[in-house]
Amino acid sequence: MTPQRYARICHMLAIRQPDLTVCLEQVHKPHNVSAVIRTADAVGVHQVHAVWPGSRMKTQVASAAGSNSWVQVKTHPNIGSAIHHLKAQGMQILATNLSDKAVDFRQIDYTRPTCILMGQEKTGISKEALALADQDIIIPMIGMVQSLNVSVASALILYEAQRQREIAGMYQRTSSQLAPDEQQRLLFEGGYPVLARVAQNKGLPPPHIDGEGQIIADDDWWAAMQATKGQ
């Protein structure tokens, strides 16, 4: 890994926003999933949550993972467990839903721990999810169309969150809020992608990456990496 690459990854890790996320409730079109994840990465979201029940889960996870290796996709079997998990982290759950109690998405304080809940392309957010959400939000529209594509809507809201957090100085951190082992994983996978794939295929743990971006590993780890079997 070059010093420039190492510095860039370290900077990315420092400004990641682990308390800002998106939850996709059965969003099923791969291009929408990929677009949401790409925007999430652009504003510093570390993890996106998704509810994909049944047999679709493996397909959707594979599609999502291929769109951006920097953003994790955490899946949940149902919306109840997803929201319970997010609320346990102290997040406010914002549902994109046109209702009498909905407020303009720009009126929300996104410097708080926040999850933006996006619904399925045709049917929107389920009644169960709406009942569990803390607040309905809308994107004001003055034309004939009353809804935006899910990826476009999520981008607008995420960039409003980014704007508020930038003003609040939440992107000025010099050290990462991610767990040390997660930082090490991302440094290894981002700095040494070929070696990372080999290690993953062999079931080897990520090595330590030192302060200069170099791999620190014992002889056994290197021997296992170089062994022909499993490559």
Secondary structure, DSSP 8 states (H G I E B T S, - for coil): --HHHHHHHHHHHHH-BTTEEEEEES---HHHHHHHHHHHHHTTB-EEEEE--TTHHHHHHHHHHHH-TTSEEEEESSHHHHHHHHHHTT-EEEEE--STT-EEGGGS-TTS-EEEEE-BTTTBS-HHHHHH-SEEEE----SS-----HHHHHHHHHHHHHHHHHHTTTT--SS--S-HHHHHHHHHHHH-HHHHHHHHHHT----EE-TTS-EE--HHHHHHHH-STT-
